[in-house]
Structures are given as structure tokens and as C-alpha cells.
Amino acid sequence: MRRPASPPAAAPAEGSIYRSLFGAYPDALLLVDSSGCIVLANPEAEHLLGYAAGELAGLMVEALVPDAIRPRHAAYREAYSHEPKARPMGTQMELVARRRDGREVMVEIALSPLYIEGQPYVVAAVRGIEAYPRVRQALQRARYSEFVAQMGRLAVDTRDPQLLLQQVPAVAADALQVDAAVVFLLEQSRLEFHVAGGVGLLAGEGLGSRCPNRPDAPPGFVLAQGRSVTVADFRSERRFAVPPDYLAQGLVSALAVPLVDRGQIIGVLTVRSRQPERFGDDELHFLESLSNLLAASLQRSQSEEALNHAQRMESVGQLTGGIAHDFNNLLTVIQGNLQVLEEHPALEADADAQQLVAAATRASRRGAELTGKLLAFSRRQQLSPTEVDVGELIESLADMLRRTLDQRIRIEVTAAAHGLRCVADAGQLESALLNIAINSRDAMPAGGTLSFACTPCTALPADVAADLGERVHREAFVKITIADTGEGMTDTVRERVFEPFFTTKELGRGTGLGMSTVYGFVKQSRGSIRLNTAPGAGTQVTLYLPQVRGDAEHEDPALDAAACLPTGLDVLLVEDDPEVRSVVRQFLLALGCRVSEFEDAESALASLAAGGRCNVLLTDIALGAGMRGSELARQVQSRWPSVAVLLMSGYSAELLQAQTGGAAAWELLRKPYERAELARAIARALKARS
């Protein structure tokens, strides 16, 4: 017997089906009336937009639109109401929705017109898209780009590299949401790193703390690799030794990129996280962008400092040159009057007075030496090559260094060949050797040995011979060697040691001009220079300078100066400083000369044109506002070629103007000078004329 069939289940009401579908739909749904008021919102809409159940109903739809685009949205809604049409999800329109807490969320919106009982409505299907991998990646990249742009603006606005060194790790940690970010900068010696900036620093990682540059340590490994390094998990890292503090603090992964300045790694920017495998390509590109910004800013700061330093040096040079000119005029007056006093009959037999005069004379000579050093410092001196007894100069310099350098540094002079002479500017050669000695001192902070040697160069090294060219077949050379037992240099430092403004010393301690000045002096002296060094093996600098061949004719300073001159010379003296003119006139009269003195070039020319007698023109180069002494010399030599010319100056940079139009043949007497020096200079001028 068949059982009767069960009655069919009652179908749900149509309204109940639609309401269930509305509530269960995975996208946020909003039903909006023609006035823009939200009539219904499903739970997903309330979740996406941050509202409690029932809070969306009754709100105007503009409440969900960011303030910046609200006026445009109202106009768009008005236009849509006049011509409603379906916008399926296939033609999405990306928008930003405003949550209840004010935060903005990226969404896609599809609109569909709907009529209920003849009344127009709009169904808005809203989908949050930030969870999409593609969108999440794009948002992350945009976020990184904004941080890079922020740092770029800071790099442009600030001139303080320390501010960037503080901000870059902070921005890196904030953008990447990591636990630590550190900037390691390489010391000039390239033997150590120091912490220049950071957040989340570990114990022992304070600002300024140092760590060795070793390939088995994290920053040293990056330098050794020469590229970015990613660590997925410190616990399984085998490429370098992981500091125990990393693991103790729960750090798991890391990303490190080198800071590169003109092709050379100068430091490392690293970030660390407590999450494994935290860093991918986007994080790498972001950190590389930050490191490039930081390296470029540091380079700009160094370039600006070098430029400012060069401008300061130029200003110091101009100021020093002017001071030296006036100071040398004063010293000429002082020394001249002291010499007159020394020979005055009233004081000749007074031993106490003679002692006082001698002390004052020595002091004035030291003043003249100081002025010369000021001119050398400011590089205002024109090279005046003479025959220099190298052994004698080195012995004198070594004596001075023994008194002034650290007593732990032993000064040795080996193979000093007295009488071995080179052709160079004696003052500049001494300055060059002093520069090298000071660098050696700085390379031996705990003491050591600094040695000097000079020998005839019997066989030039191949690279030196190639540098000197054809002159190696025509000239002999003196080899001067300065060696120390200091720290030595790396290959990178050695390659740049002669570059202007390059220094391995701390900020404020070195100008970076010392060795470049030495190089320029040696090349200008028609010589060559070589440097041999290695880390821990000391440094040896060798100068090759032209040697004086044969027995040259030398002036004997002890020779009677007056005997150098013919009697009754007519000297035309031109000097704008009356006190200097008075001293020089007394010198000339004591030498048996007849003197015609003038304070300007124009008066001197007029006297000669009127038939004035003149064997020697003795003129200062700087003559106030009128014609310069060099121009006066040119005109005199052109119109009266039998007149010998002797220029004098307290400012040797004026040779740059004097050595034009035949001035190279004129004798120059540098102030201050003694009567004997004046006599010998006049004798040389007469000899040059003949």
C-alpha cells in the first residue's frame, strides 16, 4: 500500500527572498532614493564603511564621500538622476569612500537604476579593493614613493647632513614598519664603520659607536659584496657572523643597501625586522632610493664645504697678500733702521746697545719668515727657482721638527748628501716637505719613525722616466725620500691622495690641500712624485727634482756687498712709502751710489725725459693709485735700454703682473731686505743688463 506523498514545502515569500539575498550579498549594497538618502544598507556595507547595524539608513549618501570631492559627487548624482543607466561591475569606476571614523578606503562602485512602485531608486554595489594583491602592491608602492618624495623635499631644503642622517632611518623604519633602521658610515681609513644615525638601536650601537670593517660582520659583508644584501632569517644565516644581540632581541630578517658616492661605497643603510622573509623587491627599491638620496646629499654637502673652503682660502689669500705687503714695508723700515743703528758711531762701542739691536734684528727677521709662511699658506707666492742645498735644507727642517713634533716620533736623516743641489723654490720645497711630515705625524698617533733621505738619482724608475719624458736624457735628478712607520693607506686612499680637497682627517682638521699642493709644486718644478704605501706598512713619498750639474757660481753672503758694485752708480729710486724710501736711500748712499728719489712712476719718467742720469732703476711694483712699477720698468727699458732694472716688492704675487712683456728678465728683490742683499741684487741687475 503506497503511502500518500508528502505535501510540497511552502515556498518563501518573494519579499523574504530578496531581503535575504540583499543581506547575504558579498559586496556592500546601498539602496538610495532620488534625494540621495540611503534607504537600505546590507551588513557588508556597514562592515566596509565602519557603521553599526542600522546606522547607515537615513544618512545622505554624501556622508560617504570624502570632503574634497563632495561638491563634484553631488553634481554627478544630479546628472545621473536625469539619465540613469546600469553600470555593471565589468566597467568599474574606482573611487574612494569615507568611513565613519574619517579614514578613506579605495572602492569600486557599480550603479543600477531601480523602480519600486513607480519611484526611482539607485542600487550602489560597493566593493573594497584594498585587499586585492595587485591593489595592495600598488598602494604600497605609492606609499613608498610618497616617503621618498618627502625625503627628497627635505634633502633639497636642508643643508645639514646630520639632519638627513637622523631622518633617513626614521623614515625607513616608518615606511617599512620595521623594528630597526641604521646608517653606518665608513671611516676615511676604511678600517671601521661608525653609526651615523638610527632608530631601534641595540646595546652598543649608540650614535658614533664604531664597528670593524670585516667581511664576516653585517655592514662589512655588504661592503665586501658591493651590492644589496637580503637576510631571510638570521637563525639560518651562514654568510657572516650574526651578532648575538640580533637574536636576543628577536630580530629575524634584514635588508641592507650600500651608500655609493661617485662609484665608491661610503656606508650602509640597513633595516631589521622581527618577521621572517619580510623584504621583497619593492622594499629593496624603496631602500635603494633612500640610500641614493642620502649619498647624493652627503656628496653635495662635501662639495659645498669644499667650495666654501676654497672661497675662504681665496679670501684669506687676498687678505694675507695685502697684509704681507704692508707688513713687509714695515719690516723694511725696522730692519733698515736697525742696521743703521748697528753701524752708528755712537753705538759701535756700546755692547749693551749692540745686544739690544741684534735681538730686535732677529725678531724682525722672524717676522719676515712669518710673512713668507702666510703667503705660502694662501698660495700667493710665485715660484722662484734657485739652487737649493737639499741636505742642508733637510737638516734644518729635521731640527725644527724634533722641537715641534710629538716626542714619541723619532726623526732620522739618512744619506744626507751635503752639497747636493736641486733647482727649486727653497721656501716651497720646505713647505712641501713639511706638509708630508705633518701627514706622517697624523699617521703615527702612538709614535714611530719619520726619516728623510736625499741622494743623486742614478736610475729613474720606468714610470717616473715616462712622466718626465725627454728631459730624462738631458737632465739629472735628485731623489728626496720621506718615509714613516705609520698606518699606511688603502689602495682607494692612495689613488685619491693628490686630489684637491681630498682628506682622510676628521671634519675641521684637514683642508685636503696639502698633498695636492705638494703635487702641484713638484710638477711646476719640472719634477715628479711617487707614493708607496699599504695598510699597516707605513708610507714613503719620493720627490724627483732637477739636479744642478757641475760647479755653479755662488754668491758668498759674507762677501763685502759694496765690492759687488761699481762706484758712483746713478740710481733712480721709486717708492711710494716715505719711510721705506728713506731707508733704501740710506742703504744706497752707504753703497756709494748717487740717488734720485721719487714717490710715483710719473715723476720718475718725467725726470728721465728731462735728461736725468740713471744707471739703475730701483722701483717698487705697487705704487699706489698711479702707474705700477712694472709698467714703469717696461717704458724705461724701451726708451733707455742701457738702464738696469731692479724691482722690489713685499707682495710676491705681484710677479704675476710683473712677468709679462719681458719682465721675466728683471731682478726681483723681496722686502724686507738688508743692505748687502740690495747690493747683490743691484749687481745681478747690472749683470743681466750687460
Solvent accessible surface area in square Angstrom, and as a share of the most:
residue,aa,sasa,rsa
1,M,238,1.06
2,R,224,0.82
3,R,220,0.80
4,P,125,0.79
5,A,98,0.76
6,S,98,0.63
7,P,114,0.72
8,P,128,0.80
9,A,101,0.78
10,A,99,0.77
11,A,91,0.70
12,P,87,0.55
13,A,69,0.54
14,E,117,0.52
15,G,49,0.47
16,S,60,0.38
17,I,72,0.37
18,Y,133,0.51
19,R,161,0.59
20,S,69,0.45
21,L,110,0.55
22,F,42,0.17
23,G,30,0.29
24,A,82,0.64
25,Y,98,0.37
26,P,106,0.67
27,D,10,0.05
28,A,1,0.01
29,L,18,0.09
30,L,5,0.03
31,L,15,0.08
32,V,9,0.05
33,D,40,0.21
34,S,76,0.49
35,S,65,0.42
36,G,0,0.00
37,C,30,0.18
38,I,1,0.00
39,V,60,0.35
40,L,63,0.31
41,A,21,0.16
42,N,1,0.01
43,P,82,0.51
44,E,61,0.27
45,A,0,0.00
46,E,23,0.10
47,H,141,0.63
48,L,26,0.13
49,L,3,0.01
50,G,32,0.31
51,Y,28,0.11
52,A,58,0.45
53,A,93,0.72
54,G,54,0.51
55,E,66,0.30
56,L,0,0.00
57,A,51,0.40
58,G,53,0.51
59,L,60,0.30
60,M,87,0.39
61,V,19,0.11
62,E,24,0.11
63,A,33,0.25
64,L,11,0.06
65,V,12,0.07
66,P,9,0.05
67,D,93,0.48
68,A,91,0.70
69,I,44,0.22
70,R,79,0.29
71,P,99,0.62
72,R,160,0.59
73,H,44,0.20
74,A,40,0.31
75,A,65,0.50
76,Y,71,0.27
77,R,64,0.23
78,E,95,0.43
79,A,61,0.47
80,Y,18,0.07
81,S,60,0.39
82,H,142,0.63
83,E,125,0.56
84,P,48,0.30
85,K,112,0.48
86,A,66,0.51
87,R,75,0.27
88,P,85,0.54
89,M,44,0.20
90,G,68,0.65
91,T,91,0.53
92,Q,83,0.37
93,M,75,0.34
94,E,98,0.44
95,L,51,0.25
96,V,52,0.30
97,A,9,0.07
98,R,75,0.27
99,R,45,0.16
100,R,137,0.50
101,D,102,0.53
102,G,32,0.30
103,R,126,0.46
104,E,90,0.41
105,V,10,0.06
106,M,46,0.21
107,V,0,0.00
108,E,11,0.05
109,I,33,0.17
110,A,8,0.06
111,L,26,0.13
112,S,47,0.30
113,P,43,0.27
114,L,72,0.36
115,Y,138,0.53
116,I,72,0.37
117,E,170,0.76
118,G,60,0.58
119,Q,105,0.47
120,P,60,0.38
121,Y,45,0.17
122,V,36,0.21
123,V,33,0.19
124,A,11,0.09
125,A,15,0.12
126,V,8,0.05
127,R,79,0.29
128,G,25,0.24
129,I,1,0.00
130,E,56,0.25
131,A,78,0.61
132,Y,68,0.26
133,P,99,0.62
134,R,158,0.58
135,V,8,0.05
136,R,126,0.46
137,Q,82,0.36
138,A,55,0.43
139,L,59,0.29
140,Q,59,0.26
141,R,123,0.45
142,A,61,0.47
143,R,88,0.32
144,Y,10,0.04
145,S,69,0.44
146,E,96,0.43
147,F,29,0.12
148,V,37,0.21
149,A,43,0.34
150,Q,76,0.34
151,M,2,0.01
152,G,18,0.17
153,R,131,0.48
154,L,43,0.21
155,A,8,0.06
156,V,103,0.59
157,D,111,0.58
158,T,16,0.09
159,R,145,0.53
160,D,69,0.36
161,P,34,0.21
162,Q,103,0.46
163,L,60,0.30
164,L,4,0.02
165,L,5,0.03
166,Q,101,0.45
167,Q,64,0.29
168,V,1,0.01
169,P,0,0.00
170,A,38,0.29
171,V,8,0.05
172,A,0,0.00
173,A,15,0.12
174,D,73,0.38
175,A,1,0.01
176,L,0,0.00
177,Q,114,0.51
178,V,19,0.11
179,D,57,0.29
180,A,2,0.02
181,A,0,0.00
182,V,0,0.00
183,V,0,0.00
184,F,9,0.04
185,L,25,0.13
186,L,20,0.10
187,E,37,0.16
188,Q,79,0.35
189,S,49,0.31
190,R,47,0.17
191,L,103,0.51
192,E,65,0.29
193,F,0,0.00
194,H,45,0.20
195,V,5,0.03
196,A,15,0.12
197,G,0,0.00
198,G,21,0.20
199,V,50,0.28
200,G,45,0.43
201,L,53,0.26
202,L,24,0.12
203,A,90,0.70
204,G,74,0.71
205,E,23,0.10
206,G,39,0.37
207,L,115,0.57
208,G,44,0.43
209,S,34,0.22
210,R,126,0.46
211,C,33,0.20
212,P,58,0.36
213,N,36,0.18
214,R,115,0.42
215,P,86,0.54
216,D,65,0.34
217,A,14,0.11
218,P,27,0.17
219,P,8,0.05
220,G,1,0.01
221,F,17,0.07
222,V,3,0.02
223,L,29,0.15
224,A,64,0.50
225,Q,71,0.32
226,G,44,0.43
227,R,138,0.50
228,S,25,0.16
229,V,5,0.03
230,T,63,0.36
231,V,6,0.04
232,A,49,0.38
233,D,30,0.16
234,F,6,0.03
235,R,148,0.54
236,S,73,0.47
237,E,20,0.09
238,R,196,0.71
239,R,116,0.42
240,F,17,0.07
241,A,64,0.50
242,V,29,0.17
243,P,41,0.26
244,P,110,0.69
245,D,60,0.31
246,Y,11,0.04
247,L,83,0.41
248,A,82,0.63
249,Q,90,0.40
250,G,33,0.32
251,L,6,0.03
252,V,14,0.08
253,S,0,0.00
254,A,8,0.06
255,L,1,0.00
256,A,11,0.09
257,V,1,0.01
258,P,18,0.11
259,L,0,0.00
260,V,68,0.39
261,D,11,0.06
262,R,151,0.55
263,G,73,0.70
264,Q,39,0.18
265,I,24,0.12
266,I,32,0.16
267,G,0,0.00
268,V,1,0.00
269,L,0,0.00
270,T,13,0.07
271,V,0,0.00
272,R,3,0.01
273,S,2,0.01
274,R,118,0.43
275,Q,103,0.46
276,P,77,0.48
277,E,139,0.62
278,R,50,0.18
279,F,22,0.09
280,G,38,0.37
281,D,102,0.53
282,D,24,0.12
283,E,20,0.09
284,L,43,0.21
285,H,109,0.49
286,F,6,0.03
287,L,0,0.00
288,E,57,0.26
289,S,41,0.27
290,L,0,0.00
291,S,3,0.02
292,N,97,0.50
293,L,44,0.22
294,L,1,0.01
295,A,4,0.03
296,A,59,0.46
297,S,8,0.05
298,L,15,0.07
299,Q,56,0.25
300,R,72,0.26
301,S,26,0.17
302,Q,95,0.42
303,S,56,0.36
304,E,53,0.24
305,E,73,0.33
306,A,24,0.19
307,L,103,0.51
308,N,65,0.33
309,H,27,0.12
310,A,33,0.26
311,Q,98,0.44
312,R,117,0.43
313,M,18,0.08
314,E,89,0.40
315,S,66,0.42
316,V,54,0.31
317,G,0,0.00
318,Q,105,0.47
319,L,116,0.58
320,T,10,0.06
321,G,0,0.00
322,G,36,0.34
323,I,87,0.44
324,A,1,0.00
325,H,27,0.12
326,D,87,0.45
327,F,69,0.29
328,N,7,0.04
329,N,11,0.06
330,L,99,0.49
331,L,6,0.03
332,T,0,0.00
333,V,20,0.12
334,I,82,0.42
335,Q,13,0.06
336,G,0,0.00
337,N,59,0.30
338,L,20,0.10
339,Q,31,0.14
340,V,47,0.27
341,L,78,0.39
342,E,79,0.35
343,E,73,0.33
344,H,81,0.36
345,P,106,0.66
346,A,78,0.60
347,L,40,0.20
348,E,112,0.50
349,A,105,0.81
350,D,60,0.31
351,A,79,0.61
352,D,100,0.52
353,A,17,0.13
354,Q,43,0.19
355,Q,126,0.56
356,L,129,0.64
357,V,12,0.07
358,A,36,0.28
359,A,44,0.34
360,A,40,0.31
361,T,22,0.13
362,R,126,0.46
363,A,50,0.38
364,S,8,0.05
365,R,111,0.40
366,R,148,0.54
367,G,14,0.13
368,A,26,0.20
369,E,111,0.50
370,L,99,0.49
371,T,1,0.01
372,G,24,0.23
373,K,130,0.55
374,L,66,0.33
375,L,8,0.04
376,A,24,0.18
377,F,107,0.45
378,S,9,0.06
379,R,134,0.49
380,R,51,0.19
381,Q,46,0.20
382,Q,41,0.18
383,L,27,0.13
384,S,36,0.23
385,P,84,0.53
386,T,74,0.43
387,E,73,0.33
388,V,10,0.05
389,D,38,0.19
390,V,0,0.00
391,G,0,0.00
392,E,110,0.49
393,L,22,0.11
394,I,1,0.01
395,E,58,0.26
396,S,64,0.41
397,L,1,0.00
398,A,0,0.00
399,D,67,0.35
400,M,54,0.24
401,L,2,0.01
402,R,100,0.37
403,R,172,0.63
404,T,90,0.52
405,L,15,0.07
406,D,56,0.29
407,Q,144,0.64
408,R,144,0.53
409,I,11,0.05
410,R,144,0.53
411,I,14,0.07
412,E,61,0.27
413,V,34,0.19
414,T,65,0.38
415,A,68,0.53
416,A,27,0.21
417,A,34,0.26
418,H,119,0.53
419,G,40,0.38
420,L,15,0.08
421,R,42,0.15
422,C,0,0.00
423,V,56,0.32
424,A,1,0.01
425,D,11,0.06
426,A,42,0.33
427,G,42,0.40
428,Q,20,0.09
429,L,0,0.00
430,E,64,0.29
431,S,34,0.22
432,A,3,0.03
433,L,0,0.00
434,L,51,0.25
435,N,40,0.20
436,I,3,0.02
437,A,0,0.00
438,I,55,0.28
439,N,48,0.24
440,S,6,0.04
441,R,84,0.31
442,D,39,0.20
443,A,24,0.18
444,M,6,0.03
445,P,86,0.54
446,A,82,0.63
447,G,21,0.20
448,G,20,0.20
449,T,20,0.12
450,L,0,0.00
451,S,24,0.16
452,F,1,0.00
453,A,23,0.18
454,C,0,0.00
455,T,43,0.25
456,P,68,0.43
457,C,23,0.14
458,T,137,0.80
459,A,83,0.64
460,L,42,0.21
461,P,60,0.38
462,A,88,0.68
463,D,78,0.40
464,V,0,0.00
465,A,30,0.23
466,A,81,0.63
467,D,57,0.30
468,L,7,0.03
469,G,35,0.34
470,E,121,0.54
471,R,43,0.16
472,V,36,0.21
473,H,145,0.65
474,R,148,0.54
475,E,35,0.16
476,A,29,0.22
477,F,4,0.02
478,V,0,0.00
479,K,67,0.29
480,I,0,0.00
481,T,21,0.12
482,I,2,0.01
483,A,26,0.20
484,D,13,0.07
485,T,89,0.52
486,G,10,0.10
487,E,93,0.42
488,G,20,0.19
489,M,42,0.19
490,T,26,0.15
491,D,90,0.46
492,T,41,0.24
493,V,10,0.06
494,R,89,0.32
495,E,128,0.57
496,R,63,0.23
497,V,15,0.08
498,F,51,0.21
499,E,70,0.31
500,P,86,0.54
501,F,70,0.29
502,F,32,0.13
503,T,37,0.22
504,T,61,0.35
505,K,51,0.22
506,E,113,0.51
507,L,165,0.82
508,G,78,0.75
509,R,147,0.54
510,G,24,0.23
511,T,63,0.37
512,G,11,0.10
513,L,13,0.07
514,G,21,0.20
515,M,16,0.07
516,S,18,0.11
517,T,40,0.23
518,V,1,0.00
519,Y,89,0.34
520,G,33,0.32
521,F,10,0.04
522,V,0,0.00
523,K,75,0.32
524,Q,112,0.50
525,S,13,0.09
526,R,114,0.41
527,G,2,0.02
528,S,0,0.00
529,I,5,0.03
530,R,66,0.24
531,L,20,0.10
532,N,94,0.48
533,T,25,0.14
534,A,42,0.32
535,P,77,0.48
536,G,68,0.66
537,A,77,0.60
538,G,4,0.04
539,T,15,0.08
540,Q,70,0.31
541,V,5,0.03
542,T,9,0.05
543,L,0,0.00
544,Y,11,0.04
545,L,0,0.00
546,P,6,0.04
547,Q,44,0.20
548,V,20,0.12
549,R,154,0.56
550,G,60,0.57
551,D,150,0.78
552,A,28,0.22
553,E,154,0.69
554,H,105,0.47
555,E,86,0.38
556,D,74,0.38
557,P,103,0.65
558,A,95,0.74
559,L,103,0.51
560,D,93,0.48
561,A,12,0.09
562,A,45,0.35
563,A,78,0.60
564,C,42,0.25
565,L,16,0.08
566,P,74,0.47
567,T,130,0.75
568,G,23,0.23
569,L,11,0.06
570,D,13,0.06
571,V,2,0.01
572,L,3,0.01
573,L,0,0.00
574,V,0,0.00
575,E,0,0.00
576,D,52,0.27
577,D,41,0.21
578,P,84,0.53
579,E,104,0.47
580,V,0,0.00
581,R,37,0.13
582,S,38,0.24
583,V,2,0.01
584,V,0,0.00
585,R,80,0.29
586,Q,58,0.26
587,F,2,0.01
588,L,0,0.00
589,L,90,0.45
590,A,60,0.46
591,L,14,0.07
592,G,41,0.39
593,C,6,0.04
594,R,126,0.46
595,V,36,0.21
596,S,47,0.31
597,E,68,0.31
598,F,43,0.18
599,E,100,0.45
600,D,38,0.20
601,A,0,0.00
602,E,83,0.37
603,S,45,0.29
604,A,0,0.00
605,L,20,0.10
606,A,62,0.48
607,S,31,0.20
608,L,9,0.05
609,A,65,0.51
610,A,92,0.72
611,G,59,0.57
612,G,35,0.33
613,R,173,0.63
614,C,20,0.12
615,N,50,0.26
616,V,0,0.00
617,L,0,0.00
618,L,0,0.00
619,T,0,0.00
620,D,0,0.00
621,I,1,0.00
622,A,22,0.17
623,L,7,0.04
624,G,60,0.58
625,A,116,0.90
626,G,41,0.40
627,M,42,0.19
628,R,87,0.32
629,G,0,0.00
630,S,2,0.01
631,E,59,0.27
632,L,0,0.00
633,A,0,0.00
634,R,68,0.25
635,Q,53,0.23
636,V,0,0.00
637,Q,70,0.31
638,S,89,0.57
639,R,126,0.46
640,W,64,0.23
641,P,97,0.61
642,S,79,0.51
643,V,9,0.05
644,A,1,0.01
645,V,9,0.05
646,L,0,0.00
647,L,3,0.01
648,M,0,0.00
649,S,2,0.01
650,G,3,0.03
651,Y,40,0.15
652,S,5,0.04
653,A,8,0.06
654,E,11,0.05
655,L,14,0.07
656,L,107,0.53
657,Q,93,0.41
658,A,1,0.01
659,Q,79,0.35
660,T,71,0.41
661,G,63,0.60
662,G,48,0.46
663,A,4,0.03
664,A,82,0.64
665,A,76,0.59
666,W,24,0.08
667,E,40,0.18
668,L,35,0.17
669,L,12,0.06
670,R,84,0.31
671,K,8,0.03
672,P,20,0.13
673,Y,2,0.01
674,E,46,0.21
675,R,50,0.18
676,A,28,0.22
677,E,72,0.32
678,L,0,0.00
679,A,0,0.00
680,R,33,0.12
681,A,0,0.00
682,I,0,0.00
683,A,24,0.19
684,R,86,0.31
685,A,3,0.02
686,L,21,0.11
687,K,134,0.57
688,A,70,0.54
689,R,102,0.37
690,S,120,0.78
